[in-house]
Amino acid sequence: MSTPDTIVLIHGFWVTPRSWEEWITHYEARGYRVLAPAYPGFDVEVEALNADPTPIEALRVPAIIESLEAVIRGLDKPPILIGHSAGGAFTQVLLDHGFGAAGVAINSAPTEGVTVVPLSQLKATFPVLKNPANHHKAVALTHDQWHYAFTNTFSEEDSRKLYERYHVPASGRILWDSVLANFMPGPQEVWVDYNNDTRAPLLFLSGGADHLMPPKIQQSNLKHYKSTTITEIKEYPGRSHLMPAEPGWQQIADDALDWAISHAK
């Protein structure tokens, strides 16, 4: 197979594809075709989703996976997959389903079976999980909550700018369902076969100061993989959850792509 020429960037919750804007320009400058597909209903501006979060309330994981698979099926050859936060979990699912030449999961949400729940993650997700009624809602973060969960290493001024540019509510249903998945019989929505020897290589990138998806989660997720396919992890000390927008993000972007290209199946 020839070297991948396309990169698919997969965003997480509380943000939209706009959060990849710098990476898109950076990778295009390196000669790659870059796609940053939106979740179903997210193909509008951040401001529109904040004004009317109905598409977020209606969001379901199977629809997200199906839409991403449809994008990849339309390509001439397997792309590099790079996902952030929940997008990291979706990257793992896509690799398990046979999509992608290699995948990078940045500060990834856990896939099913990873039960490590650090205290900082409990605090970061408390705005959603404090009330079961949020299961049916789109739940926004205040700036203070965003600063703790996403940008705790940023100045308050920079954090607020990113909050105003990127933040949208998240699906309470999906977050609640992810918590309950480990207590439900049978595979749930973010399940992968940890013994799948045919999937493409996977790299976890972890921010050492991440409150929302701390390194313990990435390490536990890595340990679950028992397949012979390459699965590795790299930690960046002192970096927050929003690594793709943190000063020095260019090095993270280059590390992710260089690893993926060198390991692509």
C-alpha positions in Angstrom: 0.0 0.0 0.0 1.3 3.5 -0.8 1.9 6.1 1.9 -1.4 7.7 3.1 -2.0 11.1 1.7 -5.2 12.0 3.7 -5.6 12.8 7.3 -9.0 12.6 9.1 -9.3 14.7 12.2 -12.0 13.6 14.7 -13.2 16.1 17.3 -14.5 15.3 20.8 -17.3 16.7 22.9 -17.8 20.3 24.0 -16.2 21.4 20.7 -16.7 21.1 16.9 -14.4 20.6 13.9 -13.5 24.3 14.3 -11.2 23.1 17.1 -8.9 21.6 14.5 -8.5 24.8 12.5 -4.8 25.2 13.2 -4.0 21.6 12.5 -5.8 21.6 9.2 -3.7 24.5 8.0 -0.5 22.9 9.4 -1.0 19.5 7.7 -2.1 21.1 4.4 1.1 23.0 4.4 2.9 19.6 4.7 1.1 18.5 1.5 -1.7 16.4 2.9 -5.4 16.4 2.2 -7.1 17.1 5.5 -10.7 16.3 6.5 -12.4 17.3 9.7 -15.9 15.8 9.5 -18.6 17.1 11.8 -20.9 14.9 13.9 -24.4 14.5 12.4 -26.1 17.9 12.9 -22.8 19.7 13.8 -22.2 21.0 10.3 -23.1 24.5 11.4 -21.1 27.2 13.2 -20.3 27.1 17.0 -22.6 30.1 17.5 -25.5 28.3 15.9 -25.1 25.2 18.1 -25.0 27.3 21.2 -28.1 29.2 20.1 -30.0 25.9 19.3 -28.5 22.8 20.8 -31.2 20.5 19.4 -28.8 18.5 17.2 -26.7 17.8 20.3 -29.6 16.5 22.2 -30.4 14.2 19.3 -26.8 12.9 18.9 -26.1 9.2 19.2 -22.8 7.3 19.0 -23.8 4.8 16.3 -24.8 7.8 14.0 -21.3 9.3 14.7 -19.5 6.1 13.8 -21.6 5.5 10.7 -21.0 9.1 9.4 -17.2 8.8 10.0 -17.1 5.4 8.3 -19.0 6.9 5.3 -16.4 9.6 4.9 -13.5 7.1 5.0 -15.2 4.7 2.6 -15.3 7.5 0.0 -11.5 7.8 0.0 -9.2 6.2 -2.5 -7.0 4.6 0.2 -6.9 4.3 4.0 -6.2 7.6 5.8 -4.4 8.5 9.0 -7.0 8.9 11.8 -6.3 11.4 14.5 -8.9 11.9 17.3 -9.0 14.0 20.4 -10.9 13.2 23.6 -14.1 11.4 22.6 -12.7 11.5 19.1 -9.9 9.3 20.4 -12.4 6.7 21.4 -14.1 6.9 18.1 -10.7 6.5 16.4 -10.2 3.2 18.3 -13.6 2.0 17.2 -12.9 2.9 13.6 -9.5 1.1 13.7 -11.2 -2.0 15.2 -13.8 -1.9 12.3 -11.0 -2.0 9.8 -10.7 1.6 8.9 -7.6 3.7 8.7 -3.9 3.0 8.0 -2.9 4.1 11.5 -4.5 6.0 14.3 -3.5 8.5 17.0 -5.7 9.1 20.0 -5.0 12.4 21.8 -6.1 12.6 25.5 -8.6 9.9 24.5 -11.8 9.0 26.2 -11.8 5.4 27.3 -13.3 2.5 25.3 -15.6 0.0 27.0 -13.9 -2.0 29.8 -11.6 0.8 31.1 -12.9 1.5 34.5 -10.3 3.9 35.9 -12.0 7.1 37.1 -9.5 9.6 38.6 -10.8 12.3 40.9 -10.0 15.1 38.5 -12.2 13.4 35.9 -15.1 13.1 38.3 -14.8 16.9 39.0 -14.5 17.7 35.3 -17.6 15.7 34.3 -19.6 16.6 37.4 -21.6 19.3 35.5 -23.2 16.5 33.5 -23.2 13.6 35.8 -24.5 15.4 38.9 -28.0 15.1 37.7 -29.6 12.1 35.9 -32.0 14.4 34.2 -29.1 15.6 32.1 -29.3 12.3 30.3 -31.9 13.9 28.0 -30.2 17.3 27.6 -27.3 19.1 25.9 -25.1 20.3 28.8 -22.9 23.4 28.5 -19.9 24.2 30.6 -19.4 27.6 32.3 -16.0 29.2 31.6 -14.7 28.1 35.0 -15.7 24.5 34.3 -14.1 24.7 30.9 -10.9 26.1 32.3 -10.7 23.2 34.8 -11.5 20.5 32.3 -9.9 21.7 29.1 -7.4 24.6 29.7 -6.1 24.3 33.2 -2.5 25.1 32.0 -3.6 28.2 30.1 -3.9 31.8 31.3 -7.5 32.8 32.1 -7.5 35.2 29.2 -6.4 32.6 26.7 -8.8 30.1 28.1 -11.7 32.4 27.8 -10.8 33.2 24.2 -10.9 29.5 23.3 -14.0 29.0 25.3 -15.8 31.6 23.2 -14.4 30.3 20.0 -14.8 26.5 20.5 -17.2 25.6 23.3 -20.6 24.0 22.6 -22.8 21.9 24.9 -22.2 18.1 25.0 -24.7 15.3 24.9 -25.7 14.2 28.4 -27.1 11.0 27.0 -23.8 9.9 25.5 -21.8 10.8 28.6 -24.2 9.0 30.9 -24.4 6.0 28.6 -20.5 5.8 28.6 -20.6 5.6 32.4 -23.2 2.9 32.4 -21.6 0.9 29.6 -19.4 -1.1 31.9 -22.4 -2.3 33.9 -24.5 -3.4 31.0 -24.4 -6.9 29.5 -22.8 -7.3 26.1 -20.8 -4.9 24.0 -22.1 -1.3 24.1 -21.5 1.7 21.8 -17.8 2.3 22.3 -16.6 -1.3 22.4 -13.5 -2.6 20.7 -12.0 -6.0 20.3 -8.7 -5.7 22.3 -7.5 -8.9 20.7 -7.9 -7.8 17.1 -4.6 -8.6 15.4 -5.8 -7.1 12.0 -6.4 -3.5 13.1 -4.0 -0.7 12.2 -1.3 0.6 14.6 -2.5 2.9 17.4 -0.7 5.6 19.4 -2.0 7.3 22.6 -0.8 10.8 23.2 -1.4 11.9 26.8 -1.2 15.3 28.5 0.4 15.0 31.9 -1.8 17.7 33.4 -5.0 16.7 31.7 -7.9 16.8 34.2 -10.6 15.4 32.0 -8.8 12.4 30.6 -5.7 12.0 32.8 -2.7 9.8 31.9 -4.1 7.0 34.1 -7.0 6.6 31.6 -4.7 6.4 28.6 -2.4 3.9 30.4 -5.3 1.7 31.4 -6.7 1.8 27.9 -3.3 0.8 26.5 -3.0 -2.2 28.9 -6.4 -3.5 27.7 -5.0 -4.1 24.2 -3.7 -7.7 23.9 -3.3 -7.9 20.1 0.0 -8.3 18.3 -0.6 -5.0 16.5 1.6 -2.1 17.5 0.0 -0.1 20.3 2.1 2.6 22.1 1.8 5.6 24.3 3.6 8.9 24.7 3.1 11.4 27.5 3.7 15.2 27.4 4.3 16.5 31.0 2.5 19.6 32.0 0.0 19.6 29.1 -3.7 20.0 29.4 -6.7 18.3 27.8 -6.8 20.8 25.0 -3.4 19.9 23.7 -4.4 20.6 20.0 -4.7 24.3 20.9 -2.0 24.6 23.6 1.2 26.6 22.8 3.6 24.2 21.2 0.8 22.2 19.5 2.9 22.1 16.3 5.2 19.6 17.9 2.3 17.4 19.0 0.8 17.6 15.5 4.2 16.6 13.9 4.8 13.8 16.4 1.4 12.4 15.7 1.7 12.4 12.0 5.3 11.2 11.8 4.5 8.2 14.0 1.4 7.4 12.0 3.2 7.6 8.7 6.1 5.5 9.9 3.8 2.8 11.3 1.0 2.9 8.7 -0.2 -0.5 7.5 
